[in-house]
């Protein structure tokens, strides 16, 4: 059975529903690519996913080793190189809270 079901209701918008929790993500094409830009674009989600994944994995390691990374943030720079909306580069800039981390925690 599928974990996610998606549909295209039209007007360059998609709706994806995660079956188990029932949560929904709506995407729009950005305004510079014929869309409404009212929600994240698909390329926004693709760009955010690696950072979300990295923070989740780091959070699991922090929890397992009894230290806190709460309040950590990251900024995304998405580079689009052509008029097709293709991503050529994603830059993630992480900002950890000003705490003293041991060498083990940094590793």
N, CA, C and O atoms as CSV, one atom per row, in Angstrom:
chain,resi,resn,atom,element,x,y,z
A,1,UNK,N,N,0.836,-1.182,0.000
A,1,UNK,CA,C,0.000,0.000,0.000
A,1,UNK,C,C,0.883,1.248,0.000
A,1,UNK,O,O,1.904,1.289,0.686
A,2,UNK,N,N,0.504,2.226,-0.741
A,2,UNK,CA,C,1.270,3.471,-0.845
A,2,UNK,C,C,1.279,4.217,0.487
A,2,UNK,O,O,0.303,4.172,1.235
A,3,UNK,N,N,2.377,4.898,0.779
A,3,UNK,CA,C,2.476,5.719,1.986
A,3,UNK,C,C,1.981,7.138,1.725
A,3,UNK,O,O,1.542,7.831,2.643
A,4,UNK,N,N,2.058,7.561,0.469
A,4,UNK,CA,C,1.657,8.914,0.088
A,4,UNK,C,C,0.813,8.824,-1.178
A,4,UNK,O,O,1.149,8.092,-2.110
A,5,UNK,N,N,-0.258,9.557,-1.202
A,5,UNK,CA,C,-1.066,9.678,-2.419
A,5,UNK,C,C,-1.078,11.140,-2.813
A,5,UNK,O,O,-1.190,12.027,-1.967
A,6,UNK,N,N,-0.962,11.380,-4.112
A,6,UNK,CA,C,-0.905,12.750,-4.612
A,6,UNK,C,C,-1.893,12.937,-5.741
A,6,UNK,O,O,-2.276,11.990,-6.428
A,7,UNK,N,N,-2.297,14.185,-5.916
A,7,UNK,CA,C,-3.195,14.508,-7.025
A,7,UNK,C,C,-2.818,15.864,-7.603
A,7,UNK,O,O,-2.174,16.684,-6.948
A,8,UNK,N,N,-3.226,16.074,-8.814
A,8,UNK,CA,C,-3.050,17.344,-9.507
A,8,UNK,C,C,-4.435,17.932,-9.742
A,8,UNK,O,O,-5.117,17.537,-10.688
A,9,UNK,N,N,-4.872,18.888,-8.878
A,9,UNK,CA,C,-6.197,19.473,-9.063
A,9,UNK,C,C,-6.247,20.514,-10.179
A,9,UNK,O,O,-7.326,20.983,-10.541
A,10,UNK,N,N,-5.093,20.876,-10.723
A,10,UNK,CA,C,-5.024,21.849,-11.808
A,10,UNK,C,C,-4.338,23.122,-11.378
A,10,UNK,O,O,-3.956,23.277,-10.218
A,11,UNK,N,N,-4.184,24.033,-12.322
A,11,UNK,CA,C,-3.592,25.354,-12.101
A,11,UNK,C,C,-2.204,25.290,-11.451
A,11,UNK,O,O,-1.877,26.109,-10.592
A,12,UNK,N,N,-1.390,24.311,-11.868
A,12,UNK,CA,C,0.002,24.146,-11.443
A,12,UNK,C,C,0.138,23.947,-9.932
A,12,UNK,O,O,1.089,24.425,-9.313
A,13,UNK,N,N,-0.833,23.231,-9.348
A,13,UNK,CA,C,-0.843,22.936,-7.919
A,13,UNK,C,C,-0.896,21.417,-7.746
A,13,UNK,O,O,-1.530,20.717,-8.535
A,14,UNK,N,N,-0.227,20.919,-6.714
A,14,UNK,CA,C,-0.340,19.508,-6.352
A,14,UNK,C,C,-0.760,19.398,-4.893
A,14,UNK,O,O,-0.528,20.305,-4.093
A,15,UNK,N,N,-1.377,18.278,-4.565
A,15,UNK,CA,C,-1.735,17.958,-3.183
A,15,UNK,C,C,-1.243,16.552,-2.898
A,15,UNK,O,O,-1.635,15.602,-3.576
A,16,UNK,N,N,-0.382,16.418,-1.895
A,16,UNK,CA,C,0.142,15.118,-1.486
A,16,UNK,C,C,-0.309,14.854,-0.056
A,16,UNK,O,O,-0.164,15.708,0.818
A,17,UNK,N,N,-0.855,13.667,0.175
A,17,UNK,CA,C,-1.336,13.306,1.505
A,17,UNK,C,C,-0.573,12.088,2.001
A,17,UNK,O,O,-0.527,11.051,1.338
A,18,UNK,N,N,0.030,12.233,3.190
A,18,UNK,CA,C,0.678,11.110,3.856
A,18,UNK,C,C,-0.428,10.290,4.498
A,18,UNK,O,O,-1.155,10.795,5.353
A,19,UNK,N,N,-0.563,9.051,4.103
A,19,UNK,CA,C,-1.717,8.232,4.470
A,19,UNK,C,C,-1.850,8.044,5.981
A,19,UNK,O,O,-2.932,8.251,6.530
A,20,UNK,N,N,-0.770,7.655,6.663
A,20,UNK,CA,C,-0.877,7.300,8.082
A,20,UNK,C,C,-1.347,8.464,8.953
A,20,UNK,O,O,-2.363,8.334,9.636
A,21,UNK,N,N,-0.632,9.613,8.953
A,21,UNK,CA,C,-1.132,10.693,9.807
A,21,UNK,C,C,-2.206,11.550,9.139
A,21,UNK,O,O,-2.894,12.323,9.805
A,22,UNK,N,N,-2.347,11.410,7.815
A,22,UNK,CA,C,-3.344,12.199,7.107
A,22,UNK,C,C,-2.913,13.627,6.812
A,22,UNK,O,O,-3.731,14.438,6.378
A,23,UNK,N,N,-1.653,13.949,7.036
A,23,UNK,CA,C,-1.152,15.299,6.769
A,23,UNK,C,C,-1.055,15.539,5.272
A,23,UNK,O,O,-0.828,14.613,4.494
A,24,UNK,N,N,-1.231,16.793,4.879
A,24,UNK,CA,C,-1.235,17.155,3.465
A,24,UNK,C,C,-0.213,18.250,3.189
A,24,UNK,O,O,-0.040,19.179,3.978
A,25,UNK,N,N,0.451,18.120,2.061
A,25,UNK,CA,C,1.354,19.151,1.562
A,25,UNK,C,C,0.802,19.622,0.226
A,25,UNK,O,O,0.507,18.818,-0.658
A,26,UNK,N,N,0.667,20.929,0.094
A,26,UNK,CA,C,0.224,21.525,-1.163
A,26,UNK,C,C,1.407,22.274,-1.757
A,26,UNK,O,O,2.115,22.987,-1.047
A,27,UNK,N,N,1.621,22.114,-3.052
A,27,UNK,CA,C,2.664,22.882,-3.728
A,27,UNK,C,C,2.047,23.694,-4.858
A,27,UNK,O,O,1.027,23.327,-5.440
A,28,UNK,N,N,2.696,24.792,-5.139
A,28,UNK,CA,C,2.340,25.637,-6.283
A,28,UNK,C,C,3.592,25.892,-7.096
A,28,UNK,O,O,4.695,25.950,-6.552
A,29,UNK,N,N,3.426,26.042,-8.379
A,29,UNK,CA,C,4.520,26.568,-9.182
A,29,UNK,C,C,4.760,28.004,-8.711
A,29,UNK,O,O,3.805,28.700,-8.365
A,30,UNK,N,N,6.009,28.457,-8.692
A,30,UNK,CA,C,6.284,29.834,-8.275
A,30,UNK,C,C,5.763,30.843,-9.306
A,30,UNK,O,O,5.513,30.495,-10.460
A,31,UNK,N,N,5.608,32.069,-8.878
A,31,UNK,CA,C,5.064,33.103,-9.760
A,31,UNK,C,C,5.969,33.359,-10.968
A,31,UNK,O,O,5.488,33.754,-12.030
A,32,UNK,N,N,7.273,33.137,-10.811
A,32,UNK,CA,C,8.175,33.349,-11.948
A,32,UNK,C,C,8.183,32.156,-12.914
A,32,UNK,O,O,8.920,32.151,-13.900
A,33,UNK,N,N,7.356,31.149,-12.618
A,33,UNK,CA,C,7.250,29.990,-13.496
A,33,UNK,C,C,5.772,29.642,-13.722
A,33,UNK,O,O,5.383,28.474,-13.703
A,34,UNK,N,N,4.970,30.675,-13.932
A,34,UNK,CA,C,3.566,30.571,-14.321
A,34,UNK,C,C,2.600,30.153,-13.220
A,34,UNK,O,O,1.429,29.895,-13.499
A,35,UNK,N,N,3.067,30.082,-11.966
A,35,UNK,CA,C,2.205,29.620,-10.889
A,35,UNK,C,C,1.676,30.729,-10.001
A,35,UNK,O,O,1.907,31.915,-10.238
A,36,UNK,N,N,0.970,30.312,-8.988
A,36,UNK,CA,C,0.393,31.254,-8.025
A,36,UNK,C,C,1.358,31.574,-6.889
A,36,UNK,O,O,1.265,32.647,-6.292
A,37,UNK,N,N,2.269,30.679,-6.583
A,37,UNK,CA,C,3.247,30.923,-5.528
A,37,UNK,C,C,2.644,31.070,-4.144
A,37,UNK,O,O,3.216,31.751,-3.293
A,38,UNK,N,N,1.504,30.446,-3.905
A,38,UNK,CA,C,0.837,30.566,-2.605
A,38,UNK,C,C,1.346,29.555,-1.584
A,38,UNK,O,O,1.114,29.717,-0.386
A,39,UNK,N,N,2.038,28.511,-2.044
A,39,UNK,CA,C,2.583,27.473,-1.183
A,39,UNK,C,C,4.026,27.208,-1.607
A,39,UNK,O,O,4.503,27.779,-2.588
A,40,UNK,N,N,4.716,26.349,-0.871
A,40,UNK,CA,C,6.043,25.925,-1.286
A,40,UNK,C,C,5.969,25.406,-2.716
A,40,UNK,O,O,4.967,24.818,-3.125
A,41,UNK,N,N,7.041,25.629,-3.470
A,41,UNK,CA,C,7.125,25.022,-4.800
A,41,UNK,C,C,7.746,23.629,-4.631
A,41,UNK,O,O,8.369,23.355,-3.604
A,42,UNK,N,N,7.586,22.756,-5.615
A,42,UNK,CA,C,8.245,21.452,-5.523
A,42,UNK,C,C,9.765,21.576,-5.337
A,42,UNK,O,O,10.361,20.802,-4.588
A,43,UNK,N,N,10.387,22.543,-6.012
A,43,UNK,CA,C,11.839,22.694,-5.838
A,43,UNK,C,C,12.190,23.227,-4.448
A,43,UNK,O,O,13.285,22.961,-3.953
A,44,UNK,N,N,11.284,23.974,-3.808
A,44,UNK,CA,C,11.507,24.379,-2.416
A,44,UNK,C,C,11.576,23.146,-1.519
A,44,UNK,O,O,12.456,23.042,-0.665
A,45,UNK,N,N,10.650,22.221,-1.716
A,45,UNK,CA,C,10.623,21.012,-0.891
A,45,UNK,C,C,11.867,20.157,-1.119
A,45,UNK,O,O,12.453,19.634,-0.171
A,46,UNK,N,N,12.266,20.020,-2.387
A,46,UNK,CA,C,13.479,19.258,-2.701
A,46,UNK,C,C,14.692,19.901,-2.027
A,46,UNK,O,O,15.570,19.199,-1.526
A,47,UNK,N,N,14.739,21.215,-2.015
A,47,UNK,CA,C,15.866,21.933,-1.422
A,47,UNK,C,C,15.870,21.844,0.097
A,47,UNK,O,O,16.937,21.777,0.708
A,48,UNK,N,N,14.706,21.842,0.709
A,48,UNK,CA,C,14.612,21.784,2.170
A,48,UNK,C,C,14.857,20.375,2.708
A,48,UNK,O,O,15.360,20.223,3.821
A,49,UNK,N,N,14.514,19.357,1.947
A,49,UNK,CA,C,14.572,17.978,2.433
A,49,UNK,C,C,15.950,17.549,2.948
A,49,UNK,O,O,16.008,16.925,4.008
A,50,UNK,N,N,17.061,17.843,2.266
A,50,UNK,CA,C,18.355,17.418,2.816
A,50,UNK,C,C,18.648,18.049,4.185
A,50,UNK,O,O,19.171,17.378,5.074
A,51,UNK,N,N,18.320,19.313,4.354
A,51,UNK,CA,C,18.545,19.962,5.642
A,51,UNK,C,C,17.661,19.381,6.727
A,51,UNK,O,O,18.115,19.154,7.848
A,52,UNK,N,N,16.388,19.139,6.397
A,52,UNK,CA,C,15.479,18.506,7.353
A,52,UNK,C,C,16.004,17.135,7.764
A,52,UNK,O,O,15.981,16.779,8.942
A,53,UNK,N,N,16.474,16.375,6.789
A,53,UNK,CA,C,17.022,15.051,7.057
A,53,UNK,C,C,18.269,15.147,7.940
A,53,UNK,O,O,18.411,14.398,8.907
A,54,UNK,N,N,19.165,16.068,7.605
A,54,UNK,CA,C,20.398,16.227,8.384
A,54,UNK,C,C,20.093,16.627,9.823
A,54,UNK,O,O,20.711,16.107,10.752
A,55,UNK,N,N,19.146,17.546,10.019
A,55,UNK,CA,C,18.794,17.954,11.384
A,55,UNK,C,C,18.132,16.813,12.149
A,55,UNK,O,O,18.378,16.654,13.345
A,56,UNK,N,N,17.310,16.027,11.493
A,56,UNK,CA,C,16.672,14.884,12.156
A,56,UNK,C,C,17.719,13.874,12.600
A,56,UNK,O,O,17.691,13.410,13.740
A,57,UNK,N,N,18.639,13.533,11.710
A,57,UNK,CA,C,19.698,12.570,12.049
A,57,UNK,C,C,20.586,13.113,13.166
A,57,UNK,O,O,20.961,12.369,14.072
A,58,UNK,N,N,20.924,14.399,13.109
A,58,UNK,CA,C,21.730,15.019,14.156
A,58,UNK,C,C,20.960,15.034,15.473
A,58,UNK,O,O,21.539,14.805,16.535
A,59,UNK,N,N,19.656,15.304,15.406
A,59,UNK,CA,C,18.826,15.279,16.608
A,59,UNK,C,C,18.772,13.899,17.244
A,59,UNK,O,O,18.802,13.775,18.468
A,60,UNK,N,N,18.693,12.853,16.410
A,60,UNK,CA,C,18.710,11.483,16.931
A,60,UNK,C,C,20.032,11.207,17.634
A,60,UNK,O,O,20.047,10.640,18.726
A,61,UNK,N,N,21.140,11.602,17.015
A,61,UNK,CA,C,22.458,11.402,17.634
A,61,UNK,C,C,22.580,12.200,18.930
A,61,UNK,O,O,23.122,11.701,19.916
A,62,UNK,N,N,22.084,13.425,18.935
A,62,UNK,CA,C,22.141,14.254,20.148
A,62,UNK,C,C,21.318,13.615,21.264
A,62,UNK,O,O,21.769,13.535,22.407
A,63,UNK,N,N,20.125,13.166,20.934
A,63,UNK,CA,C,19.255,12.526,21.928
A,63,UNK,C,C,19.915,11.267,22.488
A,63,UNK,O,O,19.912,11.039,23.698
A,64,UNK,N,N,20.479,10.456,21.598
A,64,UNK,CA,C,21.138,9.213,22.006
A,64,UNK,C,C,22.331,9.485,22.919
A,64,UNK,O,O,22.647,8.678,23.794
A,65,UNK,N,N,22.994,10.627,22.711
A,65,UNK,CA,C,24.200,10.953,23.487
A,65,UNK,C,C,23.956,12.023,24.545
A,65,UNK,O,O,24.903,12.584,25.095
A,66,UNK,N,N,22.688,12.304,24.827
A,66,UNK,CA,C,22.275,13.155,25.945
A,66,UNK,C,C,22.794,14.590,25.863
A,66,UNK,O,O,23.256,15.148,26.858
A,67,UNK,N,N,22.713,15.184,24.667
A,67,UNK,CA,C,22.958,16.619,24.572
A,67,UNK,C,C,21.880,17.247,23.709
A,67,UNK,O,O,21.127,16.543,23.036
A,68,UNK,N,N,21.808,18.549,23.727
A,68,UNK,CA,C,20.679,19.273,23.171
A,68,UNK,C,C,21.106,20.123,21.978
A,68,UNK,O,O,22.062,20.893,22.066
A,69,UNK,N,N,20.392,19.979,20.869
A,69,UNK,CA,C,20.613,20.873,19.728
A,69,UNK,C,C,19.357,21.697,19.446
A,69,UNK,O,O,19.230,22.312,18.387
A,70,UNK,N,N,18.429,21.700,20.409
A,70,UNK,CA,C,17.196,22.465,20.244
A,70,UNK,C,C,17.487,23.913,19.900
A,70,UNK,O,O,18.388,24.522,20.477
A,71,UNK,N,N,16.740,24.460,18.975
A,71,UNK,CA,C,16.948,25.828,18.527
A,71,UNK,C,C,17.862,25.936,17.320
A,71,UNK,O,O,18.065,27.030,16.795
A,72,UNK,N,N,18.413,24.821,16.875
A,72,UNK,CA,C,19.246,24.834,15.673
A,72,UNK,C,C,18.376,25.192,14.468
A,72,UNK,O,O,17.244,24.723,14.349
A,73,UNK,N,N,18.911,26.019,13.587
A,73,UNK,CA,C,18.194,26.427,12.382
A,73,UNK,C,C,19.085,26.221,11.163
A,73,UNK,O,O,20.290,25.999,11.284
A,74,UNK,N,N,18.476,26.298,10.006
A,74,UNK,CA,C,19.284,26.336,8.787
A,74,UNK,C,C,18.587,27.200,7.755
A,74,UNK,O,O,17.363,27.336,7.744
A,75,UNK,N,N,19.401,27.777,6.889
A,75,UNK,CA,C,18.920,28.590,5.781
A,75,UNK,C,C,19.291,27.890,4.484
A,75,UNK,O,O,20.340,27.257,4.371
A,76,UNK,N,N,18.410,28.021,3.518
A,76,UNK,CA,C,18.586,27.352,2.233
A,76,UNK,C,C,18.741,28.399,1.137
A,76,UNK,O,O,17.960,29.346,1.047
A,77,UNK,N,N,19.746,28.213,0.318
A,77,UNK,CA,C,19.871,28.988,-0.913
A,77,UNK,C,C,19.731,28.001,-2.057
A,77,UNK,O,O,20.518,27.065,-2.190
A,78,UNK,N,N,18.727,28.223,-2.871
A,78,UNK,CA,C,18.431,27.337,-4.001
A,78,UNK,C,C,18.831,28.070,-5.274
A,78,UNK,O,O,18.346,29.169,-5.543
A,79,UNK,N,N,19.708,27.464,-6.048
A,79,UNK,CA,C,20.173,28.063,-7.293
A,79,UNK,C,C,19.470,27.365,-8.462
A,79,UNK,O,O,19.614,26.158,-8.661
A,80,UNK,N,N,18.711,28.145,-9.226
A,80,UNK,CA,C,18.038,27.655,-10.426
A,80,UNK,C,C,18.780,28.247,-11.622
A,80,UNK,O,O,18.970,29.461,-11.694
A,81,UNK,N,N,19.203,27.393,-12.563
A,81,UNK,CA,C,20.064,27.899,-13.633
A,81,UNK,C,C,19.403,28.062,-14.982
A,81,UNK,O,O,20.012,28.604,-15.904
A,82,UNK,N,N,18.175,27.607,-15.118
A,82,UNK,CA,C,17.574,27.758,-16.437
A,82,UNK,C,C,16.089,28.076,-16.310
A,82,UNK,O,O,15.539,28.082,-15.209
A,83,UNK,N,N,15.463,28.333,-17.409
A,83,UNK,CA,C,14.050,28.694,-17.383
A,83,UNK,C,C,13.133,27.483,-17.230
A,83,UNK,O,O,11.912,27.633,-17.254
A,84,UNK,N,N,13.695,26.300,-17.076
A,84,UNK,CA,C,12.918,25.080,-16.837
A,84,UNK,C,C,12.689,24.860,-15.335
A,84,UNK,O,O,11.963,23.945,-14.947
A,85,UNK,N,N,13.304,25.692,-14.496
A,85,UNK,CA,C,13.140,25.550,-13.054
A,85,UNK,C,C,13.983,24.441,-12.450
A,85,UNK,O,O,13.652,23.929,-11.380
A,86,UNK,N,N,15.052,24.066,-13.108
A,86,UNK,CA,C,15.917,22.993,-12.611
A,86,UNK,C,C,16.877,23.524,-11.551
A,86,UNK,O,O,17.439,24.612,-11.682
A,87,UNK,N,N,17.046,22.737,-10.512
A,87,UNK,CA,C,17.966,23.089,-9.430
A,87,UNK,C,C,19.373,22.704,-9.852
A,87,UNK,O,O,19.615,21.569,-10.263
A,88,UNK,N,N,20.304,23.648,-9.753
A,88,UNK,CA,C,21.695,23.311,-10.048
A,88,UNK,C,C,22.523,23.188,-8.774
A,88,UNK,O,O,23.549,22.508,-8.751
A,89,UNK,N,N,22.064,23.854,-7.713
A,89,UNK,CA,C,22.833,23.828,-6.466
A,89,UNK,C,C,21.910,24.172,-5.305
A,89,UNK,O,O,21.002,24.995,-5.428
A,90,UNK,N,N,22.167,23.515,-4.166
A,90,UNK,CA,C,21.471,23.824,-2.919
A,90,UNK,C,C,22.537,24.065,-1.862
A,90,UNK,O,O,23.399,23.217,-1.634
A,91,UNK,N,N,22.475,25.217,-1.222
A,91,UNK,CA,C,23.431,25.573,-0.170
A,91,UNK,C,C,22.669,25.608,1.148
A,91,UNK,O,O,21.685,26.336,1.287
A,92,UNK,N,N,23.127,24.820,2.110
A,92,UNK,CA,C,22.525,24.776,3.440
A,92,UNK,C,C,23.497,25.408,4.425
A,92,UNK,O,O,24.666,25.025,4.479
A,93,UNK,N,N,23.028,26.357,5.191
A,93,UNK,CA,C,23.844,27.055,6.185
A,93,UNK,C,C,23.212,26.818,7.561
A,93,UNK,O,O,22.169,27.390,7.880
A,94,UNK,N,N,23.851,25.973,8.366
A,94,UNK,CA,C,23.326,25.599,9.674
A,94,UNK,C,C,23.799,26.571,10.749
A,94,UNK,O,O,24.922,27.074,10.701
A,95,UNK,N,N,22.928,26.823,11.712
A,95,UNK,CA,C,23.231,27.708,12.837
A,95,UNK,C,C,22.865,26.981,14.126
A,95,UNK,O,O,21.690,26.853,14.469
A,96,UNK,N,N,23.887,26.508,14.832
A,96,UNK,CA,C,23.659,25.828,16.102
A,96,UNK,C,C,23.657,26.862,17.223
A,96,UNK,O,O,24.365,27.867,17.142
A,97,UNK,N,N,22.864,26.621,18.273
A,97,UNK,CA,C,22.826,27.564,19.392
A,97,UNK,C,C,24.211,27.753,20.004
A,97,UNK,O,O,25.043,26.846,19.989
A,98,UNK,N,N,24.437,28.943,20.540
A,98,UNK,CA,C,25.729,29.266,21.169
A,98,UNK,C,C,25.840,28.501,22.485
A,98,UNK,O,O,25.422,28.979,23.540
A,99,UNK,N,N,26.403,27.323,22.397
A,99,UNK,CA,C,26.645,26.474,23.562
A,99,UNK,C,C,28.059,25.939,23.447
A,99,UNK,O,O,28.686,26.018,22.391
A,100,UNK,N,N,28.544,25.399,24.534
A,100,UNK,CA,C,29.835,24.739,24.505
A,100,UNK,C,C,29.593,23.265,24.218
A,100,UNK,O,O,28.997,22.550,25.024
A,101,UNK,N,N,30.058,22.828,23.071
A,101,UNK,CA,C,29.925,21.431,22.670
A,101,UNK,C,C,31.258,20.729,22.833
A,101,UNK,O,O,32.297,21.283,22.473
A,102,UNK,N,N,31.245,19.514,23.372
A,102,UNK,CA,C,32.475,18.749,23.512
A,102,UNK,C,C,32.925,18.292,22.121
A,102,UNK,O,O,32.162,18.349,21.156
A,103,UNK,N,N,34.174,17.841,22.042
A,103,UNK,CA,C,34.683,17.324,20.774
A,103,UNK,C,C,33.845,16.135,20.312
A,103,UNK,O,O,33.594,15.989,19.116
A,104,UNK,N,N,33.409,15.285,21.242
A,104,UNK,CA,C,32.571,14.137,20.908
A,104,UNK,C,C,31.231,14.615,20.329
A,104,UNK,O,O,30.764,14.066,19.331
A,105,UNK,N,N,30.616,15.623,20.940
A,105,UNK,CA,C,29.343,16.147,20.456
A,105,UNK,C,C,29.498,16.784,19.072
A,105,UNK,O,O,28.619,16.633,18.223
A,106,UNK,N,N,30.583,17.481,18.841
A,106,UNK,CA,C,30.833,18.085,17.532
A,106,UNK,C,C,30.997,17.023,16.458
A,106,UNK,O,O,30.546,17.196,15.326
A,107,UNK,N,N,31.650,15.915,16.825
A,107,UNK,CA,C,31.859,14.835,15.867
A,107,UNK,C,C,30.542,14.190,15.509
A,107,UNK,O,O,30.510,13.255,14.710
